[in-house]
Amino acid sequence: MINLTPVASTKVKEIMSMQSPVPVALRVAVVGGGCSGFQYHMAFENQTTDADQVFEFDGLKVAVDQITRPGAFVPKHVTASMSPQK
Protein backbone atom coordinates (compact mmCIF):
# COMPACT_ATOMS: atom_id res chain seq x y z
CA MET A 1 0.00 0.00 0.00
CA ILE A 2 1.19 3.53 -0.65
CA ASN A 3 0.53 6.82 1.02
CA LEU A 4 0.25 10.14 -0.77
CA THR A 5 0.27 13.43 1.12
CA PRO A 6 -2.51 15.98 0.50
CA VAL A 7 0.06 18.37 -1.03
CA ALA A 8 1.27 15.70 -3.46
CA SER A 9 -2.24 14.63 -4.49
CA THR A 10 -3.22 18.28 -5.07
CA LYS A 11 -0.15 18.85 -7.27
CA VAL A 12 -0.69 15.66 -9.29
CA LYS A 13 -4.37 16.55 -9.85
CA GLU A 14 -3.28 20.02 -10.99
CA ILE A 15 -0.83 18.54 -13.52
CA MET A 16 -3.39 15.95 -14.68
CA SER A 17 -5.98 18.67 -15.31
CA MET A 18 -3.61 20.23 -17.87
CA GLN A 19 -3.43 16.99 -19.92
CA SER A 20 -5.66 16.23 -22.88
CA PRO A 21 -7.47 13.97 -22.44
CA VAL A 22 -7.50 14.29 -18.66
CA PRO A 23 -6.10 11.02 -17.24
CA VAL A 24 -8.21 8.95 -14.86
CA ALA A 25 -5.35 7.81 -12.63
CA LEU A 26 -1.68 7.99 -11.74
CA ARG A 27 0.03 4.62 -12.20
CA VAL A 28 2.84 3.63 -9.84
CA ALA A 29 4.87 0.57 -10.83
CA VAL A 30 8.05 -1.31 -10.04
CA VAL A 31 9.72 -2.58 -13.23
CA GLY A 32 12.83 -4.64 -13.90
CA GLY A 33 15.92 -2.55 -14.39
CA GLY A 34 18.47 -5.10 -15.52
CA CYS A 35 21.85 -5.05 -13.78
CA SER A 36 21.00 -2.01 -11.69
CA GLY A 37 17.97 -3.61 -10.02
CA PHE A 38 14.41 -2.37 -10.01
CA GLN A 39 13.22 0.92 -11.41
CA TYR A 40 10.24 2.86 -10.16
CA HIS A 41 7.82 4.24 -12.72
CA MET A 42 4.98 6.74 -12.54
CA ALA A 43 2.72 7.68 -15.45
CA PHE A 44 -0.73 9.04 -16.14
CA GLU A 45 -3.32 6.49 -17.24
CA ASN A 46 -6.44 7.01 -19.34
CA GLN A 47 -7.94 3.79 -17.98
CA THR A 48 -7.41 1.21 -15.27
CA THR A 49 -8.02 -2.53 -15.46
CA ASP A 50 -9.75 -5.04 -13.20
CA ALA A 51 -6.28 -6.36 -12.32
CA ASP A 52 -5.25 -3.00 -10.83
CA GLN A 53 -5.60 -2.13 -7.19
CA VAL A 54 -6.80 1.47 -7.13
CA PHE A 55 -6.17 3.71 -4.13
CA GLU A 56 -7.80 7.11 -3.76
CA PHE A 57 -6.20 10.16 -2.14
CA ASP A 58 -8.34 13.29 -1.94
CA GLY A 59 -10.05 12.41 -5.23
CA LEU A 60 -6.86 11.28 -6.98
CA LYS A 61 -6.89 7.66 -8.16
CA VAL A 62 -3.57 5.81 -7.97
CA ALA A 63 -3.38 2.50 -9.86
CA VAL A 64 -0.98 -0.28 -8.87
CA ASP A 65 -0.68 -3.44 -10.98
CA GLN A 66 -0.56 -7.01 -9.64
CA ILE A 67 3.18 -7.41 -10.21
CA THR A 68 4.02 -4.27 -8.26
CA ARG A 69 1.49 -4.75 -5.48
CA PRO A 70 2.70 -7.81 -3.50
CA GLY A 71 5.13 -6.39 -0.95
CA ALA A 72 6.46 -3.75 -3.34
CA PHE A 73 8.50 -0.96 -1.83
CA VAL A 74 8.37 2.51 -3.37
CA PRO A 75 11.33 4.35 -1.85
CA LYS A 76 11.27 7.94 -0.64
CA HIS A 77 13.54 9.10 -3.47
CA VAL A 78 10.81 8.41 -6.07
CA THR A 79 9.22 11.59 -4.80
CA ALA A 80 9.48 13.32 -1.47
CA SER A 81 5.70 13.15 -1.08
CA MET A 82 5.19 9.42 -1.72
CA SER A 83 6.25 6.66 0.64
CA PRO A 84 5.22 3.10 1.50
CA GLN A 85 2.45 2.61 4.04
CA LYS A 86 3.76 0.89 7.15
Number of C-alpha atoms within 10 A of each C-alpha: 16 16 18 21 14 13 10 17 22 16 12 15 19 11 13 19 13 10 10 8 9 14 18 18 24 24 20 19 21 18 13 11 10 8 6 7 8 11 13 16 12 14 13 18 16 13 11 18 10 7 11 16 16 18 17 13 14 12 11 20 20 25 26 26 18 12 13 17 17 10 9 15 16 22 12 11 10 13 11 11 14 17 18 14 10 6
